[in-house]
Amino acid sequence: ASHFGRLFKASVGLAPHEYVMHRRVAKAEELLQQSDKKEVEIALLCGFSDDTLMARWFRRVLGCRPSEVRTQRLRRFWPEI
């Protein structure tokens, strides 16, 4: 397992767990921008155990909260938000 982890990190630049979490954040970001589903639903669809964990990883990866991603989407249609 450690051999795989070292090789994976050398080729991708992230540890396997980090890579999976980055992919989940990317999918959640896409769903937040394209759908009106609740954050809890999106978190579960993307493989997070709950929306709190998703928010923690959003902060770590993107530097913002999931609600901020959704607000950015809404601002395109309603600038006064």
C-alpha positions as CSV (number, residue, x, y, z in Angstrom):
1,A,0.0,0.0,0.0
2,S,2.8,2.5,0.8
3,H,4.5,1.6,-2.4
4,F,1.4,2.4,-4.4
5,G,0.9,5.6,-2.4
6,R,4.4,6.8,-3.2
7,L,4.1,6.0,-6.9
8,F,0.7,7.6,-7.1
9,K,1.8,10.8,-5.5
10,A,4.9,10.9,-7.7
11,S,2.8,10.6,-10.9
12,V,-0.3,12.6,-9.9
13,G,1.0,15.0,-7.3
14,L,-1.5,14.1,-4.6
15,A,-1.8,11.2,-2.2
16,P,-4.6,8.8,-3.3
17,H,-7.0,10.0,-0.6
18,E,-6.4,13.7,-1.4
19,Y,-7.0,12.9,-5.1
20,V,-10.3,11.3,-4.4
21,M,-11.4,14.2,-2.2
22,H,-10.4,16.7,-4.8
23,R,-12.5,14.9,-7.4
24,R,-15.4,14.8,-5.0
25,V,-15.1,18.6,-4.4
26,A,-15.0,19.2,-8.1
27,K,-18.2,17.1,-8.7
28,A,-19.9,18.9,-5.8
29,E,-18.9,22.3,-7.1
30,E,-20.4,21.3,-10.5
31,L,-23.6,20.2,-8.9
32,L,-23.9,23.4,-6.8
33,Q,-23.5,25.5,-9.9
34,Q,-25.9,23.5,-12.1
35,S,-28.7,22.2,-9.8
36,D,-31.0,23.4,-7.0
37,K,-30.4,20.4,-4.8
38,K,-29.7,21.0,-1.1
39,E,-26.1,20.9,0.0
40,V,-26.8,17.8,2.1
41,E,-28.1,15.9,-1.0
42,I,-25.1,17.0,-3.0
43,A,-22.7,15.9,-0.3
44,L,-24.2,12.5,-0.2
45,L,-24.3,12.2,-4.0
46,C,-20.6,13.0,-4.1
47,G,-19.5,10.5,-1.5
48,F,-19.2,12.8,1.5
49,S,-20.7,11.4,4.8
50,D,-22.3,14.8,5.5
51,D,-22.4,18.4,4.4
52,T,-20.0,19.5,7.2
53,L,-17.3,17.3,5.8
54,M,-17.9,18.6,2.3
55,A,-17.7,22.2,3.6
56,R,-14.4,21.3,5.3
57,W,-12.9,20.0,2.1
58,F,-14.3,22.9,0.1
59,R,-12.5,25.3,2.4
60,R,-9.3,23.2,2.1
61,V,-9.4,22.8,-1.7
62,L,-11.2,25.9,-3.0
63,G,-10.8,28.3,-0.1
64,C,-14.5,29.0,0.2
65,R,-17.7,27.5,1.5
66,P,-20.2,25.5,-0.7
67,S,-22.8,28.3,-0.1
68,E,-20.4,30.8,-1.6
69,V,-20.2,28.7,-4.8
70,R,-24.0,28.7,-5.1
71,T,-24.2,32.5,-4.4
72,Q,-21.7,33.1,-7.2
73,R,-24.0,31.2,-9.5
74,L,-27.0,33.2,-8.4
75,R,-25.2,36.5,-8.8
76,R,-24.9,35.9,-12.6
77,F,-28.7,36.1,-12.8
78,W,-29.4,38.5,-10.0
79,P,-26.5,40.9,-9.4
80,E,-28.1,42.5,-6.3
81,I,-27.7,39.3,-4.2
